[in-house]
Amino acid sequence: MTTEINNTIHLKAYSIGELAKMYDINWRTLKKWIEPFESEVGKRRGRFYTIIQVKVIFEKLGMPSID
């Protein structure tokens, strides 16, 4: 299940590496950016953040720019 946002970003489950690539940063940096919001985002289950978690990340960090 995916939901399209702004005709460019699909709201779906993403790994931390995929999200970091979207924000054009290292995955370790993204992990530090998410840390203050960990209680709201929640822990990853396995390799991917869920759709709901990704939505919260986008709300907290802003929408990444896709080239």
ABEGO torsion letter per residue (X at the ends): XBBBBGGABBBBBBBAAAAAAAAGBBAAAAAAAAAAAAAAAEBBBEABBBAAAAAAAAAAAEBBBBX
